[in-house]
């Protein structure tokens, strides 16, 4: 069996820039989602449509550690600027869950569904499985934390609502990215 090629190494400054860009993109996606879908909030931190979840999965799939750390950074910005700035433990643990859950889902997908570490075998079916797995892992970990902190009253209903919102947001973001990529390839001028 051939060895899996190692993941491409990037320099520290490049990785730091990717972390910053992922964090900022997540922060602004959160604000955009709140602007468009705040009326669909089910309970604290639980939306029926949550577009930033698509960024979480995308960043971690493609950028691994830099994506996960960027999501942690973005979540910290959200929690400290829009949430309670004095709830340090809540803000930090929530951020770690936000960055860690897509990473865990990616690792589970590698183990359970045969996802190639280099994403060489990604297909529509694989994205579907990955998006469902991610939504379930993310919702379960977040809602377990929120329930333990008294932020949500109904663990099962909030977990189901968050899983649906995360899955919907993930599908919308990934479908939009796919369509944009296809459109770009169609309008790209042929090279001579």
C-alpha positions as CSV (number, residue, x, y, z in Angstrom):
1,X,0.0,0.0,0.0
2,X,1.6,3.3,-1.0
3,X,2.2,5.9,1.6
4,X,0.0,8.9,1.8
5,X,1.8,12.0,0.7
6,X,2.5,14.4,3.5
7,X,0.5,17.6,3.8
8,X,2.2,20.6,2.3
9,X,4.1,22.6,4.9
10,X,3.6,26.4,4.9
11,X,5.7,29.0,6.6
12,X,4.7,30.5,9.9
13,X,3.9,34.0,8.6
14,X,1.7,32.5,5.9
15,X,-0.1,30.3,8.4
16,X,-0.5,33.3,10.7
17,X,-2.0,35.3,7.8
18,X,-4.4,32.4,7.0
19,X,-5.5,32.2,10.7
20,X,-6.2,35.9,10.7
21,X,-8.1,35.8,7.4
22,X,-10.2,32.8,8.5
23,X,-10.9,34.5,11.8
24,X,-12.0,37.7,10.2
25,X,-14.1,35.9,7.5
26,X,-15.8,33.9,10.3
27,X,-16.5,37.0,12.4
28,X,-18.1,38.9,9.5
29,X,-20.0,35.8,8.3
30,X,-21.4,35.6,11.9
31,X,-22.5,39.2,11.7
32,X,-24.0,38.7,8.2
33,X,-25.9,35.6,9.4
34,X,-27.2,37.5,12.4
35,X,-28.4,40.3,10.1
36,X,-30.2,37.9,7.7
37,X,-31.3,35.1,10.0
38,X,-31.6,36.4,13.6
39,X,-35.3,36.0,13.4
40,X,-34.7,32.2,12.9
41,X,-32.9,31.8,16.2
42,X,-34.2,28.7,18.1
43,X,-32.3,29.2,21.4
44,X,-28.9,30.7,22.6
45,X,-26.4,30.1,19.8
46,X,-28.8,27.9,17.8
47,X,-30.0,29.0,14.5
48,X,-32.1,27.2,11.9
49,X,-29.8,28.6,9.2
50,X,-26.2,29.2,10.2
51,X,-23.9,30.2,7.3
52,X,-20.7,30.4,9.3
53,X,-20.8,26.6,9.8
54,X,-20.0,26.2,6.1
55,X,-16.9,28.3,6.6
56,X,-15.9,26.2,9.6
57,X,-16.0,23.0,7.6
58,X,-14.5,24.5,4.5
59,X,-11.6,26.2,6.3
60,X,-10.8,23.1,8.4
61,X,-11.1,20.7,5.4
62,X,-8.7,22.8,3.3
63,X,-6.4,24.5,5.8
64,X,-6.5,22.0,8.7
65,X,-4.8,23.6,11.7
66,X,-4.8,27.1,10.4
67,X,-8.5,26.8,9.6
68,X,-9.3,25.5,13.1
69,X,-7.2,28.1,14.8
70,X,-8.8,30.8,12.6
71,X,-12.3,29.6,13.7
72,X,-11.2,29.8,17.3
73,X,-9.9,33.3,16.8
74,X,-13.1,34.4,15.0
75,X,-15.3,32.9,17.7
76,X,-13.3,34.7,20.4
77,X,-13.9,38.0,18.4
78,X,-17.6,37.2,18.2
79,X,-17.9,36.2,21.9
80,X,-15.9,39.2,23.3
81,X,-17.4,41.8,21.0
82,X,-21.0,40.7,20.8
83,X,-21.4,38.5,23.8
84,X,-20.5,38.8,27.5
85,X,-16.9,40.1,27.6
86,X,-16.6,39.0,31.3
87,X,-17.5,35.3,30.7
88,X,-14.0,34.2,30.0
89,X,-14.4,30.5,30.5
90,X,-17.6,30.4,28.5
91,X,-16.1,32.4,25.6
92,X,-12.8,30.4,25.4
93,X,-14.5,26.9,25.7
94,X,-17.1,27.9,23.1
95,X,-14.3,29.1,20.8
96,X,-12.4,25.8,21.2
97,X,-15.5,23.8,20.5
98,X,-16.1,25.9,17.3
99,X,-12.6,25.3,16.0
100,X,-12.3,21.7,17.3
101,X,-15.6,20.2,16.1
102,X,-14.9,20.5,12.4
103,X,-11.5,19.1,13.0
104,X,-12.9,16.2,14.9
105,X,-15.5,15.7,12.1
106,X,-12.8,15.7,9.5
107,X,-10.8,13.1,11.4
108,X,-13.9,10.9,11.9
109,X,-14.6,11.2,8.2
110,X,-11.1,10.0,7.3
111,X,-11.6,7.0,9.6
112,X,-15.3,6.1,9.0
113,X,-16.0,7.2,5.4
114,X,-12.6,6.8,3.8
115,X,-12.0,10.5,3.2
116,X,-8.6,11.0,1.7
117,X,-6.3,13.2,3.9
118,X,-5.4,15.2,0.7
119,X,-9.2,15.4,-0.2
120,X,-8.4,13.5,-3.4
121,X,-11.6,11.5,-3.3
122,X,-14.1,14.2,-2.4
123,X,-17.3,13.9,-4.3
124,X,-20.9,15.1,-3.9
125,X,-21.7,12.0,-1.8
126,X,-18.6,12.5,0.3
127,X,-19.5,16.1,1.0
128,X,-23.0,15.1,2.0
129,X,-21.7,12.5,4.5
130,X,-19.1,15.0,5.8
131,X,-21.7,17.8,6.1
132,X,-24.1,15.5,8.1
133,X,-21.2,14.2,10.3
134,X,-20.0,17.8,10.9
135,X,-23.4,19.1,11.7
136,X,-24.0,16.3,14.2
137,X,-20.6,16.6,15.9
138,X,-20.8,20.4,16.1
139,X,-24.3,20.5,17.4
140,X,-23.7,17.8,20.0
141,X,-20.5,19.4,21.4
142,X,-21.9,22.9,21.4
143,X,-25.2,22.0,23.0
144,X,-23.6,19.8,25.6
145,X,-21.6,22.8,26.6
146,X,-24.5,25.2,26.5
147,X,-26.7,22.8,28.5
148,X,-24.0,22.4,31.1
149,X,-23.7,26.2,31.3
150,X,-27.5,26.7,31.6
151,X,-27.7,28.5,28.2
152,X,-30.3,26.1,26.8
153,X,-33.1,24.3,28.5
154,X,-33.9,21.5,26.0
155,X,-30.7,19.7,25.0
156,X,-32.3,17.4,22.5
157,X,-34.4,20.0,20.7
158,X,-31.6,22.5,20.6
159,X,-29.1,19.9,19.4
160,X,-31.5,18.9,16.6
161,X,-32.2,22.6,15.6
162,X,-28.5,23.4,15.6
163,X,-27.6,20.3,13.6
164,X,-30.3,21.3,11.0
165,X,-29.0,24.9,11.0
166,X,-25.4,23.9,10.7
167,X,-26.2,21.4,7.9
168,X,-28.3,24.0,6.0
169,X,-25.6,26.7,6.3
170,X,-22.9,24.3,5.3
171,X,-24.8,23.1,2.2
172,X,-25.6,26.8,1.2
173,X,-21.9,27.9,1.6
174,X,-20.4,24.9,-0.2
175,X,-23.0,24.9,-3.0
176,X,-22.3,28.7,-3.5
177,X,-18.6,28.1,-3.5
178,X,-19.0,25.2,-6.0
179,X,-21.2,27.3,-8.3
180,X,-18.8,30.2,-8.1
181,X,-15.8,28.0,-8.9
182,X,-17.7,26.5,-11.9
183,X,-18.7,30.0,-13.1
184,X,-15.1,31.2,-12.7
185,X,-13.8,28.3,-14.8
186,X,-16.3,29.0,-17.5
187,X,-15.5,32.7,-17.8
188,X,-11.8,32.4,-17.3
189,X,-10.0,33.4,-20.5
190,X,-8.2,30.5,-22.3
191,X,-4.5,30.6,-21.8
192,X,-2.3,30.8,-25.0
